[in-house]
């Protein structure tokens, strides 16, 4: 929020103290209201709208523009977002940065976790902007989202110390016998269950990696061309995760990487070829189709469409593999919810 006065210079018009105050108040209000949203699909739609406003030509969707206009008008009644559309991206971006400015918890699937992951996926796919001031704002939001998502994925997999059971108390009152056994054991059992679930996820993932075989394509990995092999590994690996993927999962998915060529999205689809039907059949299609800017790779695999400015950007196969892992893991959590830890 400290940089809101700097980012407001994006519009190229004179900025007054009252302008800064009204935008800061709007961003604070938006961060509070957005942080209360509990519908995952609504959160992802909001993140996609914010990412769209931060990239491209900066034109916000009417929904986002109207919402931020209403928030700014509480302090600046004359404001109209059609006249200063870039102010929408400033307020929306700073609201997200504010929301992601706290310390992530260890649950791995909170409201900010969903915002951060959706923003990270959408913004990282966009090409960099030529306008330095706008790119600085976009990059600040992207960096905040990436840091949050990476941190929460690691924290969600930290084993916790198993506490000793509390003292058991048994009370005898005539013919009635009561005890607090369940309460005394609760914290111990919860810690053991969480650690066991993390162990199970880790073992499943490592066993799959050790096999060196694609369960989807029913081939040894060595028999699959590199672009298809790496993207397939990302999609398959995501099916075993109970939370968002962390660094070690990306390293394992990329373990067979060799040449790491650069391909744009149309070239990647050509490289995958007929295997696209099998891969798309394993995906959670409803969210992928509904949010193409958050799931650009999976959306292309499902629909064959390669719309969007990011489609022409050449990326290394390693980046496509990491994206496949992130997008498939995120779509799975959206559909099925977080696995029990």
N, C-alpha and C positions, 0 to 999 in steps of 0.2 A: 504494500500500500504506500510505502515511502516514495516510490518512483512514479506515482500517478501524475504529479505535476510535469515530470519529464516526458512521460508518454503522451500527455495531452498535446504536446507540440507536434504530434503526428499530423494533426489536421491542418497545420500550416496557418492557422488563424491566431489572433491575439488571445492569450489566456489570462483571465483575471483570477484574483483570489477567490471570488465567489464561485467561479467556474470550477476551480479545484475542489472547493468545499462541497459543492453539490455532487460532483462525480465521486468523491471519496465517500460521502454519505450513502450514495446509491450503491456503490460497490460493497460497502459494509452490510447494507440491508439485503442485497442479493445473496451474499455469501451466507447470511443467516437463514434466509428462506430456502435457498437451494440445498443447504445442509440438512434440512428437515425432510426432504423428499425420500420416500421409501420404495417407490416403484422402480425397479432396476431399468426397465425399458425407458421410462421417463428420464431417468438420470442420464442414460446413454444418449438419448435424443438431445438433451440439453447440452451435453458435452460436444456432440456433433455440430450443433448450431454455433456454439462458441468457437470451435475450431474453424468453421466455415467463415465466420466473421474475422478471425485473426489472419486467415490466409486469403488467397485469391485477390479480388479487387476490393475486398473489405466491405462489401455490401452484406448487411446482416439479413437474416430471414425476417419476414414481417412479425413472426411470433416473438423472436428475441428482441427485435427493435422496439416493438410495442411494450414489452415487459420492462426494458431498461428505460424507455422514455417515461413510463409511469413512475419509475423509481427516482429518476432525476427531477421530474416535475414537482416532487415534494419540496425541493429546495429552489428549483429554477422553473417556475410555471411556464415560461415562454419556450422552453426547449422542445424541439421537434427532431426526431432522429433522422428524418429524410434530409434535413438541412446539414446535419453534422453526423453522418453515419459512422465515421471512424471513432467517435466518442463511445459508440456502442461497444466496439472491440476493446477499447481501453477499460471501460467499466466491467465488462464481462471477464476480460483477462485478469484484471486486478482482483475481482471477486474470487476467481479460481485460485490465484496465488495466495490470497488470504486464507481460503479454506484449506489449502495444502501447506500452510505455514506452521502447523502444529506438529507434534511428534506422532507418527503412526503407532497404532496399537499392534498387538500380536494376534488378533483374531483373523486377519487376512481377508476379510470380506465385509468391510464397513462401507458406509455411504461415500466417504472420501476415497476409499480404495477404488470404487467403481468409477467415480469421476476421473481420478488420476489415470487409470488404465485406458479408459476411452479416449481421453485427451492425448495421452502418449501415443496411442496407435494412430489416431487421426492426424495429429500434428507432425509426427515423424514421417508420415507418408507424403506430406505436402512438399513441394519444392521450395527452396529458400526464396524469400522475397527480395526484389532488387532495391526497394526503398529501405534504407538502413534503419530508420526510426521504427517502421512497422515490423521489420524483421527482429529488432531488439525486443519488442514486446512479445512477438510470437515465440521467440526463443526463450524468453524468461518463463512463459507459461509451460512450454515444452520441457524445459529443464526441471521445473518444479514437479511436473507430473511424472517425469521419468525417475527422478530421485525418490519420490514417494512410492511409486510402484515397485521399484527395485528394493527399497528398504523394507516394505511391508511383506514382500515375498520371502525375504530372508528371515525376518522376525517371526513370521508365521510358522517357520520350521525349527525354531529353537526348542530344544528339549528343556523341560522345567524340572527343578529339583522335586523329588518325591518326599513330601513331609511324613513324619511319623504319625501314626493314628493318635487321635486325642484319647484321653482316658475314658474308659467305658464306665458308665455309672448304672448300677442296677438298683432299683427301688422296689421294696416289697411292702405293700400296704394291704394287710389282710390276705385275701386271696388274689389280689391284683399284683402282677409283676410287670414292671416297665423298665426299659433300658434305652440308652441313647446310642446304640451300636451303629445304626445307619449314619447318624450325624458324625460320630467319632471317626468313621472310616471315609466319609464323603470326599474330603480333600485328597486323601491318599489315592483313592480309586480314580478320581478325576485326573490326577497327574499321571498315573499309570496308563490310563486309557488314552490320553492325549499322546504320550510318548510312543505307545504301541501303534497308534494310527499313523504317526509319522514314520515309524520304522517300516510299517507295511507299505506305505507309499514308496519309500526309498527302495525297499527290496523288489517291489513290482517293477519299478523303473529300471533298476540295475539288471534284473533278470532279463527283461525285454532287450536291453542294450547288449547284454552278453550273447544273446541268441544270434544277433547279426542277421536277422531275417525280417522282412516286412510282412506283418500279419495281414495287412490290407491287400497288398499286391501279390502276396503268396510267392515271393521270390527272395533269394538271398540278396542282401544289400549290394554285394559285389557285382550282381548281374543287372543292376539298375543304373541308368545314366545319372550323372551327378546332380543336375538340377532337380530331377524327379525324386531321386533318393533323399536329398536333404529336405525338401518340402514334405515328402511323405513321412520322414522321421519326425518332423515337427508336429504334424497332425496326429500321428500315432502316439508320440510321447505325451501329448496333451491329454489323451484319453485316460491316463493313469493318475493325473494330478488332482489333489484335493484342494489346492489353492493355486494362485497365480504362479507361473514358472519363475524360478530364480536362476542365478548365474550357472550353477552346476548343471541344471537341466539343459541350458543352452549349449554348454560345453559338450555334453554327451550327445545331443542331437547333431552337433557339427563334428563329431569324432572321426567320421570317414571323409571329411572335406579334403579335396586334393587341389584341383585347378582353380576353383572359386572364380569362374568367369562372371562378367557383368552382363546382365540381361534386363531389358525393360519388361513390363508386364505382358504385352503381346508376345514377346519372344519367349517368356517363361511358359505361357500357355501352349505355344507351339512345341516347346521342349518336352512338356508333360504329355502332350498328345492324347492318345486314347485312354491313358490311365486317369485322365481327368474325371471320367464317369465313375470310376471306383472311388476316387478320393472324395468327390462331391457327395457320394452316397453315404459317406461316413460322417458328414458334417451336420451340425445343428442349423438347419436352413432358415427357420423363421427369423431369428435375430440377424443372421448374416444378410438376408435379403432386405430386411427392414432398415439396416444401418450400413449402407455400402461404403461410407467414408471412414467408418471405424473398422470395418472388416474388408478392406479393398482386395486383398489376395483371395480370401475365401469367397467373397462375392463373385470374383471373376471365375473361380473354379466351379461355382454352382451355376452361374448364368452364362458364362462365356463372354460377358460384357467387360470392356476395359475403359470405361468412361473415367473422366477426371484428369486434372493436370498432372498428377503424380504418376499416371500410367506410362508416360513417355520417359520417365527418369530411369536411367540405367543403375541397377543396384547389383552388388555381388550376390552370388547364390547364398553365401553365408547369411546375408541380411534377409533374404527371402525365407530361409530356414528358420531364423529367429522370429520372423514375423508370423510364419505358419504356427509355430509353437505358442506365441502370445495370443494370436487371434483365436486359434482353436481352443486354447485353455480358457480364455475369457468367455467365448460363446458357450462353452460347456458349463461354466459357473453360472452364467446368466440363465441358462435353461434349467439346470438341475439344482442350483444352489451349492453352497460350500459343503464339502464332505465333512463328516464328523471327525473332530480331533479330540 
